[in-house]
């Protein structure tokens, strides 16, 4: 059971004080009865709630897919730069979602945001082996030796040995190669540092798949939407339950 004012406040209907005023005005109906007490205890998942004539659909968790743009930080707060949370509309920001894992400031593509801490843990913990797929452009040629090095496990500049990773060469030239990188972990700047260990620099990086979930290409950079029921089921599959 939860207080009515807390439920409505969490859903973006204003502060507790503002919700109390709504209730006093007779604008809130619970189970077909006008409510005058904002401290009313109720089960938000089973109760019918109407505010100003519109039915309220309660949900505890929110799940968002964003096409992260260049120049914003994958965090809920940053002293110097804008964050992905700053891009959210108030009706979504009120749930206090956080990014699942992170993408570098200049990396774009698929980012999941949620306030479901358990799902977040399962998706980013290496022990669950959830694959993340990236499209990368680098400034040198790629060959079979690089593929084998990724499969073996790249040793980073700090001595950490990465878990085996996939490298699929899409095109290769002396100055510009394209590849798909498949990881099951997410160390700091990992993709860039893996290529740096092979003597090359990443010039563009985009994540396009997380587990079995693909980025909706209809989303322009900076846009986001809620996951569909089917998409959420792709993340909460039997392998990671």
C-alpha positions in Angstrom: 0.0 0.0 0.0 1.2 3.5 -0.8 -0.1 7.1 -0.1 -2.1 8.6 -2.9 0.0 11.8 -2.9 3.2 9.8 -3.2 1.9 7.8 -6.1 0.7 10.9 -8.0 3.9 12.8 -7.2 6.0 10.0 -8.5 4.0 9.9 -11.7 4.7 13.6 -12.4 1.5 15.3 -11.1 3.5 17.7 -9.0 5.0 18.0 -5.6 3.2 16.5 -2.6 1.8 20.0 -1.8 0.6 20.4 -5.4 -1.0 17.0 -5.3 -2.8 17.8 -2.1 -4.2 20.9 -3.7 -5.5 18.7 -6.6 -7.2 16.4 -4.2 -8.8 19.3 -2.3 -10.2 20.6 -5.6 -12.0 17.3 -6.1 -9.9 16.5 -9.2 -8.9 13.0 -8.1 -11.2 10.0 -8.2 -10.2 6.6 -6.8 -12.3 3.6 -7.5 -15.1 5.8 -8.8 -15.2 8.0 -5.7 -14.0 11.6 -5.3 -11.1 11.6 -2.8 -10.5 14.5 -0.4 -7.7 13.0 1.6 -4.3 13.0 -0.2 -2.8 10.6 2.5 -5.2 7.8 1.4 -3.5 4.4 1.4 -4.1 2.4 -1.8 -2.6 -0.3 -4.0 -1.7 1.7 -7.1 -1.5 -1.5 -9.2 -5.1 -2.6 -8.4 -6.9 0.8 -7.8 -8.6 2.9 -10.5 -7.2 6.4 -10.3 -8.5 9.3 -12.4 -7.0 12.9 -12.4 -8.8 15.7 -14.1 -10.9 13.2 -16.0 -7.9 11.2 -17.3 -7.2 7.7 -16.1 -3.8 7.2 -14.5 -1.8 4.2 -15.4 0.6 3.3 -12.6 3.9 1.6 -13.2 6.8 1.0 -10.9 9.5 0.8 -13.5 10.2 2.5 -16.8 12.3 1.2 -19.6 13.7 3.5 -22.3 15.7 3.1 -25.5 17.7 6.1 -26.6 19.9 6.8 -29.6 22.6 8.6 -27.6 24.1 11.6 -29.4 27.6 12.7 -29.4 28.6 15.2 -26.7 26.5 14.0 -23.8 27.6 11.9 -20.8 26.0 8.6 -19.9 25.2 9.6 -16.3 22.5 11.1 -14.2 24.5 14.1 -13.3 27.8 15.8 -14.4 29.4 19.0 -13.3 30.6 20.1 -16.7 28.5 18.4 -19.5 24.9 17.6 -20.3 23.8 14.1 -19.5 21.5 11.6 -21.2 19.0 12.2 -18.4 18.8 15.9 -19.3 17.3 14.8 -22.7 14.3 13.2 -21.0 10.8 14.7 -20.9 9.4 15.4 -17.4 7.0 12.5 -17.5 9.9 10.1 -17.9 12.5 12.0 -15.8 10.2 11.8 -12.8 11.0 8.1 -12.5 14.7 8.9 -12.0 15.9 6.4 -14.6 19.7 5.8 -15.0 21.7 4.5 -17.9 22.4 0.8 -18.1 26.2 0.7 -18.4 27.6 3.7 -20.2 28.7 4.9 -23.6 31.7 7.3 -23.9 30.8 11.0 -24.4 31.7 10.9 -28.1 30.1 7.4 -28.7 26.6 7.3 -30.1 23.9 4.7 -30.4 21.8 2.3 -28.3 21.5 3.2 -24.6 19.0 1.7 -22.3 17.7 3.8 -19.3 15.6 2.3 -16.5 15.0 2.6 -12.8 14.9 -1.2 -12.5 18.1 -1.9 -10.5 17.8 -5.7 -10.8 17.6 -5.7 -14.5 20.5 -3.1 -14.7 22.7 -5.5 -12.7 21.9 -8.5 -14.9 22.5 -6.6 -18.1 25.9 -5.2 -17.2 27.4 -8.0 -15.0 30.0 -9.9 -17.1 28.9 -13.2 -15.5 25.6 -13.0 -17.5 27.6 -12.7 -20.8 25.1 -10.2 -22.4 26.6 -9.2 -25.7 27.0 -5.6 -26.8 27.6 -5.0 -30.5 29.4 -1.9 -31.8 30.1 -0.5 -35.3 33.6 1.0 -35.3 35.8 2.9 -37.8 39.5 2.9 -37.2 42.4 4.7 -38.9 44.5 1.7 -40.0 44.1 -1.7 -41.8 42.5 -4.6 -40.0 43.4 -8.2 -40.7 43.2 -11.8 -39.4 45.8 -11.1 -36.7 43.5 -8.6 -35.2 40.5 -11.0 -35.2 42.6 -13.6 -33.4 43.9 -11.1 -30.9 40.3 -10.1 -30.0 39.4 -13.8 -29.7 42.3 -14.4 -27.4 41.6 -11.4 -25.2 43.3 -8.0 -25.7 45.6 -6.8 -22.9 44.9 -3.1 -22.2 47.4 -0.4 -21.2 46.8 -1.0 -17.5 47.6 -4.7 -17.8 44.0 -5.9 -17.7 43.2 -8.8 -20.0 39.8 -8.4 -21.6 37.4 -11.3 -22.0 37.4 -12.9 -25.5 35.7 -10.6 -27.9 34.4 -10.8 -31.5 35.8 -8.7 -34.3 34.2 -8.9 -37.8 36.0 -6.9 -40.5 33.5 -5.1 -42.7 36.1 -3.3 -44.9 39.8 -2.5 -44.6 42.2 -0.1 -46.1 45.4 1.5 -44.9 43.7 4.6 -43.6 40.1 3.6 -42.9 38.7 0.3 -41.8 35.2 -0.7 -40.5 34.4 -3.5 -38.1 31.8 -4.9 -35.8 33.0 -5.4 -32.3 31.2 -7.8 -29.9 31.8 -7.5 -26.1 30.4 -9.2 -23.0 31.9 -6.7 -20.6 32.2 -2.9 -20.4 35.4 -1.5 -19.1 36.3 2.2 -19.2 36.8 3.2 -22.9 37.2 -0.5 -23.6 36.6 -0.6 -27.4 39.0 2.4 -28.0 41.6 0.9 -25.7 41.4 -2.5 -27.4 42.1 -1.0 -30.8 44.9 1.2 -29.3 46.5 -1.9 -28.0 46.6 -3.0 -31.7 48.2 0.3 -32.7 45.2 2.1 -34.1 42.7 4.7 -33.1 38.9 4.7 -33.3 37.5 7.5 -35.3 33.8 6.7 -34.9 31.9 4.3 -32.6 28.3 3.4 -32.4 26.5 0.7 -30.4 23.6 -0.8 -32.3 22.7 -3.9 -30.4 22.4 -4.9 -26.7 21.7 -8.5 -26.0 19.0 -9.3 -28.5 17.7 -5.7 -28.7 18.6 -3.7 -31.7 18.6 0.1 -31.9 15.5 1.5 -33.6 17.0 3.2 -36.6 13.9 5.5 -36.7 15.3 7.2 -33.6 17.5 10.1 -34.6 20.5 10.9 -32.3 19.1 12.4 -29.1 15.7 10.8 -29.4 14.3 8.1 -27.3 11.1 6.1 -26.6 9.8 3.5 -24.2 10.5 -0.1 -24.9 7.7 -2.2 -26.2 6.6 -5.3 -24.2 8.2 -7.5 -26.9 11.5 -5.6 -26.7 11.6 -5.8 -22.9 11.1 -9.5 -23.1 14.2 -9.7 -25.4 16.2 -8.2 -22.5 14.6 -10.3 -19.7 15.1 -13.6 -21.5 15.5 -17.0 -20.0 19.3 -16.8 -20.1 19.5 -13.9 -17.7 16.5 -14.5 -15.4 
